């Protein structure tokens, strides 16, 4: 593609030859992880994808272009590190958090942009990447009946046929309401080696899943069947943290209650709620939530690569 999009040469070769490719979001690098650890962890996530036999394609906006796959300079730029990229030629050198609705302005104004789940899914599908790994998807916020606060992730996944490997939805959200919305939008959900929907930091959100698959090959078969039927919604593969790797549930619940109260007191609303609460969790759990976050993202990247490899073999 030449229309505002640059595909990394390694990613382009993999796509052209039917090789396994895994899309990765960049918001976790710019907004989800503290500096300077974010750059190291971004490299680690890409390394895990490679170790499992697939090509990583971290997606972001740089210099007025969509980048499908980042080189070292691109990763450093999105991580907020010093770089030779001409980001200082833009009106605002900070890295913006970019959803689908923000793509036009960010590209036209040459803002550096880190893509959310919604924007990553949209751009990955547009580039021909079929598997996407992230931490957790967005959903229906608590008290949404009053605020109407729902993530754009849901509506993009409702019209984007991509497979998203995640640890469920962030536990700071209204998980039952999110699952109801996903059902209404016909977004597919499959538990990987589980009959329970994971709760991001937690192995089990308390909600069941209807469908379960116990191997990457089974997921690849589901993906293939959906493609033959031209199902236009996404498939969410819910991959829980092992119980021994989750955040302590008692600590989680205590911090969540306090964090929600603190957000209300500070007047935090809309898209600012999630980063505020994630930061609050990091501080109040002495980094334990961050460690769980890193583990789940790495686990999801590994599983996504395994699914991509299995899907590539099926298509060969």
Buried (B, 14 or more C-beta within 10 A) or exposed (E): EEEEBBBBEBBBEBBEEEBBBBBBBBBBBBBBBEEEEBBEBBBBBBEBBBEBBBBBBBBBBBBBBBBBBBBEEBBBBBBBEEBEBEBEEBEEBEBBBBBBEBBEEBBEEBBBBBBBBBBBBBBBBBBBBBBBBBBBBBBBBBEBEEEEBBBBBBBBBBBBBBBBBBBBBBBBBBBEBBBEBBEEBEBBBBBBBBEBBBBBBBBBBEBEBEEBBEEBBBBBBBBBEBBEEEBEBBBBBBBBBEEEBBBBBEBBEEBBEEBBEBBEEEEBEEBEBBBBBBBBBBEBBEEBBBBBBBBBBBBBBBBBBBBBBBBBEEEE
